[in-house]
Amino acid sequence: MTAAAQGHSVLSFDEAAAARRSVRAFRKDPVPRAVLEHIFGLANLAPSNCNTQPWYTVVASGATLERLRVQFPADFGSGKATMDFPYLGKYDGVFKDRQYDAANRLYTAMNIARDDKAARGMAFMRNFTFFDAPHVAFLFMPEWCGIREAADVGMYSQTLMLALSAHGLASCPQTALSMGADLVRSELGVDASHKLIFGVSFGYEDTEHPANACRVPRAALADTTRFVD
Ligand SMILES: Cc1cc2nc3c(=O)[nH]c(=O)nc-3n(C[C@H](O)[C@H](O)[C@H](O)COP(=O)(O)O)c2cc1C
C-alpha cells in the first residue's frame, strides 16, 4: 500500500533514522490495521543468517493488551517475573558512564531527583503498562536460537522501528518486557518452544509528556568506527 493511500507522507531514510528515539508516553488511539500490516511487512524484509528469519512477532492490541497491562505490573510487583534469557545489566567503564548518563537524562526530563527512589521506581514500573501504548510487538525466537539469531531479531526490530518512524509513529524497545515471558506466552497463546527476547511498545507519541523531552547523545564517530584502507 502506498503512503498516500494510507493518508500520510513517508520520511526519507535519513529523516526516519534521525527521528527515531525511544518514546516513553503514547496516545491511546490505535494505528489502523492496514498501516500495521504495511509496516510489519517492511520489518519482514530484514536480513538474517542464511535467510532463516528466526523472528516470531505477536502484535498485542485491544482487550488482550489491556489484560496484560493489568497483569504484568501485578506479577512483577509480587515477584513473579520470568525471563527466558539472563539479564546481566552490569556495565563497566565507558559503558557504565553511558548507562548513567542516559538514566540521568530521562529522570531529569521527568523532574525526578537522583535520590528519589520511589519516583524512579514508579517511572520504571511504567515499562510494564507499556507507557500507555495501544500496541506492543512481542518478539520471540525458537529455543534453538543462539547469539547469531538474536542479532537477526535485532536487525528485524530496528527495521521495524525505522519503518514506524518513517510513517510518523513512535516506539520504545523494552528488555523490561522480557521479564514476563510466561505470562506473555500464556496470554498470547505462544508455545513454550518460543522464547521472548524483548518487546517494542509503539503508537502515536504523546508529545506533552515530560519523558518524551529526553534526548540521549551518541559517541563520536571516531570513537566507534574505524575506516581502514
Ligand atoms: C534491546 C533494547 C532494549 C531496551 N530496553 C529498554 C527498557 O526496558 N526500558 C526502556 O525504557 N528503554 C529501553 N531501551 C531503550 C534504550 O534505553 C535507548 O535505546 C537508549 O537509551 C538510546 O536512546 P534512544 O533510543 O532514544 O536513541 C532499550 C533499547 C534496546 C535497543
The ligand as a MOL file (V3000), in Angstrom:
LIG
                    3D

  0  0  0     0  0            999 V3000
M  V30 BEGIN CTAB
M  V30 COUNTS 31 33 0 0 0
M  V30 BEGIN ATOM
M  V30 1 C 17.1080 -4.0960 23.0190 0
M  V30 2 C 16.7750 -2.8280 23.7580 0
M  V30 3 C 16.1380 -2.9120 24.9900 0
M  V30 4 C 15.7660 -1.7460 25.6740 0
M  V30 5 N 15.0520 -1.8660 26.8500 0
M  V30 6 C 14.5280 -0.7550 27.4210 0
M  V30 7 C 13.6270 -0.8780 28.5250 0
M  V30 8 O 13.3550 -1.9670 29.0230 0
M  V30 9 N 13.0540 0.2430 29.0100 0
M  V30 10 C 13.3350 1.4830 28.4840 0
M  V30 11 O 12.7640 2.4710 28.9600 0
M  V30 12 N 14.1920 1.6360 27.4440 0
M  V30 13 C 14.7730 0.5500 26.8840 0
M  V30 14 N 15.5940 0.6600 25.7920 0
M  V30 15 C 15.8460 1.9940 25.2040 0
M  V30 16 C 17.2750 2.4610 25.4150 0
M  V30 17 O 17.4070 2.9890 26.7040 0
M  V30 18 C 17.5420 3.5360 24.3300 0
M  V30 19 O 17.5110 2.9320 23.0690 0
M  V30 20 C 18.8990 4.2070 24.5080 0
M  V30 21 O 18.9690 4.9360 25.7180 0
M  V30 22 C 19.1610 5.1820 23.3360 0
M  V30 23 O 18.1340 6.1540 23.2860 0
M  V30 24 P 17.1830 6.3590 22.0260 0
M  V30 25 O 16.5310 5.0360 21.7050 0
M  V30 26 O 16.1810 7.3970 22.4690 0
M  V30 27 O 18.0330 6.8130 20.8800 0
M  V30 28 C 16.0580 -0.4710 25.1220 0
M  V30 29 C 16.7460 -0.4040 23.9070 0
M  V30 30 C 17.1000 -1.5560 23.2300 0
M  V30 31 C 17.8100 -1.4500 21.9010 0
M  V30 END ATOM
M  V30 BEGIN BOND
M  V30 1 1 1 2
M  V30 2 1 2 3
M  V30 3 2 2 30
M  V30 4 2 3 4
M  V30 5 1 4 5
M  V30 6 1 4 28
M  V30 7 2 5 6
M  V30 8 1 6 7
M  V30 9 1 6 13
M  V30 10 2 7 8
M  V30 11 1 7 9
M  V30 12 1 9 10
M  V30 13 2 10 11
M  V30 14 1 10 12
M  V30 15 2 12 13
M  V30 16 1 13 14
M  V30 17 1 14 15
M  V30 18 1 14 28
M  V30 19 1 15 16
M  V30 20 1 16 17
M  V30 21 1 16 18
M  V30 22 1 18 19
M  V30 23 1 18 20
M  V30 24 1 20 21
M  V30 25 1 20 22
M  V30 26 1 22 23
M  V30 27 1 23 24
M  V30 28 2 24 25
M  V30 29 1 24 26
M  V30 30 1 24 27
M  V30 31 2 28 29
M  V30 32 1 29 30
M  V30 33 1 30 31
M  V30 END BOND
M  V30 END CTAB
M  END
